[in-house]
Amino acid sequence: MSQDEIDYAREIISDCRSLLAYSIPATLFTMGCFYVFGCLQQLHGATPSVRTFIGVLPMFGATNLTLQLLRVARLKARLQDAAAAARETSDVLTTA
């Protein structure tokens, strides 16, 4: 990897590790919960319909987004190894 690619990957990983990045899935999950619980509250004991559980879709999406952010955040160790390997390669090339 070139130094520009390593810098770009480092920036992406730091963005995914930011606590602010997790506010988007948290908001989606909360909106889904409000929709489901709001529909259940309006039923007053009646049988829930499919409309009641439409709010589960953003909840699944938020869970998926959170897992993808965590997957990218775990790449930090691999990026450090790749940066070290790139430095070793560039050192070998400059001494030759």
HELIX and SHEET records of a PDB file:
HELIX    1   1 GLN A    3  ARG A   17  1                                  15    
HELIX    2   2 LEU A   19  TYR A   22  5                                   4    
HELIX    3   3 SER A   23  LEU A   43  1                                  21    
HELIX    4   4 VAL A   50  GLY A   55  5                                   6    
HELIX    5   5 VAL A   56  ALA A   73  1                                  18    
HELIX    6   6 LYS A   76  THR A   95  1                                  20    
END                                                                             
